[in-house]
Amino acid sequence: MKTVEIYDTQNFSGAVGCGSSADREKFRLASMIKALTRDGQNIKQFGLNENPEAFTDNKIVQSALASGDQNTLPLTLVDGQIKQKGVYPTNQDLAAWLEISKDQLVRILMKEKMASRSFCGGDCC
């Protein structure tokens, strides 16, 4: 099973769906991570403020941050390798990296929607 790790300035699990496009993007990703985690996928998120040890304990993350590139975060690793810097992964990126089909992803999201009744798929609720 693949492991996806997303490092950002803050943990966005409590992101709300309305507001700026950045807020909506964080909400979309938080919803995806929640659904994929509940499905048993190995996906984790780390916020610099909430989980500083995750940043200092990972030499790949340390090296990326030390490069001085202002667009390093968010940083996405798949099985310990950098896949993306400076942007949030799309739903399609996550599906590909986790090796799940589009149909499987839709089933996972629908299951989450039915379980929580609050998932709005990234649209402003």
N, C-alpha and C positions, 0 to 999 in steps of 0.2 A: 504494500500500500504506500502510495506517495505521501509525503509530508509537505504541506504548504505553510509557510510562516510569513506573516505580514507585520512589518515594523513601521510605526508611525509616531508622530509627536505625542499623540494621546490615544488611549484605548477608546474606540468608538462604539462600544457595545450599547451605549445608552443614547446614541444619536437619534435625533427626531427627524421625521420625514419632510417637514416643511421648512422653508427658509431658503438660503442660497443654494446654488447648484452644488457647491461643495458639501453642504449639509445633506442634500438629497443623495449625493454619491456615497457619503459615509453611511447613511441609513440603508441604502441598497446593499452595500457591502456587509454591514452588520447583520442584515436580514439573511443574506446568503451564508455567512459564516455560521449563524445560528442554525439554519436549516441543514447545512452540510454536516455540522458537528452532531446534531441530533440523529442524523442518518448514519453516523459512525465514521465519517470521513475524518482524516487527520489534518485539520486546518486550525491554525492558532493565530491569534493577534496579540501584539505587544505594543503598549504605549510607553514612550520614553518617561513620562511623568509617573505612570502607574507601575511599570516594570523595568526600572533602570538596569537591574541585574541581567535581564535578557539581552540588553545591548552590550554591556561590559563583558559578559561571559561568552559572547559569540565573536570569534576573531574575524569572520567574514563581515559581519555588521560593523565591527570596530574599524576595519580597514576601509570599508565603503564610506563611513562617516569621516574618517581622517583624510580622505582624498580632497576635502575642501569644496566639493561640488554642492552647491546650495540646493540642488534638486535631487538629493539622495533619497529623502523620505517623501512618500512612503516607499519602502524597500520590500520587495517580495522575493523570498527564497523558496525553491522547490528542491527537496532533498539536499539541502545545504548549498545549493548553487543559486547565484543571483539570476533571476528571470526578468525583473523589472525594477526600474528606479524612477521616482518622481511622479508616478501615476498609480491610480488604484487599478487592480486587475478587473477585467470585465467578467461577466458571468461565463462567457465562452472561454476566456483564459482559464478560469478556475476549473471548469469542466474538463478541458483538455489536460491540464496539469494533473488533475485527480483521476484522469482516465475514465471518465464517465460520459455516457452518450447524452445528446441533447434531450432525448426522450426520458432518460433516467433523471436528468436534472429537473425537467418539468414535473415529473412525479414527486421528486423530493420537495420541490417548492409548493406544490399543491397540498401535499401531506402537511407541511408546516403551516400553510394558510388555514387549512381545516382545523389544525390543532390549536392555533393561537387566535384565529379570527381577527388578527390585527395586522397581518402582513399585507402591505399594499404594493409590493413589487417595485418600490422606488419612486412611485408617483406621490405627489403631495396629497395626503389624506384630508 
